[in-house]
Amino acid sequence: MIRLENLGKRYGRFVALQGLNLEIAPGETVALLGPNGAGKSTTIKALVGLLKPTSGRALVNGVDVWKEPVRAKAQFGYVPDRPYLYGKLSGAELLRFAAGVYRIPRAEAERRIEELLHEFRLERFASSLIETYSHGMRQKLSLALSLLHRPPVLILDEPMVGLDPHAARQVRDLLRNYSAEGRAVLYATHQMPLAEAVSSRVALIHRGQLLALGTPRELLHQHGTQDLEEFFIRLTEDAALEPILQ
Ligand SMILES: Nc1ncnc2c1ncn2[C@@H]1O[C@H](COP(=O)(O)OP(=O)(O)OP(=O)(O)O)[C@@H](O)[C@H]1O
């Protein structure tokens, strides 16, 4: 459902991503791990069509994100690490606007919006301007936006940051359950217990390269580590090395 083929990205001479290959099948939830600056957000931004890769390609549900951006964008929902939402709209207005972009029929859109506002406990704030929302409320609105069109693929960049325990539990359940029924989820996180509990596979990137890929159980077994935190620290100990320049 998600396919990264030889994905590369440079910023000038700095190589942020080096020929990344990753395939995520229907039914999978994959956690993308890596130290600060490893290339997680770069990977995700190249995958969702926000940052043009220098090489390779990214496909969602068989559609090339850079060749057919409009078709591709109907295939996934995206939650950025820092949601930039237009502050002069209310939450409900933004959801209605997005429903229009996705061409969801009006009555169906209203039902869906009500459902999502309820699910994310945002009903009370539905008519308030987004500029008055707290960080966590914006994050929840961003999650609701990503789910609006019931996309087959969900892509999330550090979705847990700033969430209260209710919302955190809800997102954990979402990550765990959304990939059922033939959908797929890719999310970046620094929370090792979350990745261990909620992912069919884990992809570890380090200095722009895929260092390890497998089920949490396989990875712990292969590296003889107790938990993903120990695995992570052991494999990325040289995180402070010189950057790769070409
Ligand atoms: N616009 C840019 N110009 C130059 N370098 C950049 C740019 N954006 C990112 N980088 C560099 O690319 C590398 C990968 O950054 P990226 O944001 O993908 O890391 P990350 O794994 O998401 O990190 P974090 O866990 O801190 O969010 C970093 O070294 C970063 O400094």
The ligand as an ORCA input file, in Angstrom:
! r2SCAN-3c Opt
* xyz 0 1
  N      15.166     22.395      4.823
  C      16.281     21.789      5.222
  N      17.487     22.249      4.848
  C      18.627     21.636      5.222
  N      18.668     20.526      5.994
  C      17.496     20.022      6.401
  C      16.238     20.614      6.037
  N      15.251     19.876      6.587
  C      15.846     18.866      7.251
  N      17.194     18.954      7.136
  C      18.196     18.024      7.711
  O      17.898     16.713      7.280
  C      18.128     15.784      8.332
  C      16.875     14.958      8.541
  O      15.871     15.783      9.134
  P      14.434     15.216      9.533
  O      13.607     16.382      9.951
  O      13.940     14.354      8.455
  O      14.806     14.326     10.807
  P      13.849     13.528     11.802
  O      14.314     12.108     11.803
  O      12.439     13.771     11.498
  O      14.274     14.212     13.184
  P      13.436     14.534     14.537
  O      13.337     13.249     15.277
  O      14.354     15.491     15.245
  O      12.126     15.138     14.154
  C      18.544     16.595      9.551
  O      19.953     16.543      9.660
  C      18.093     17.998      9.231
  O      18.982     18.950      9.794
*
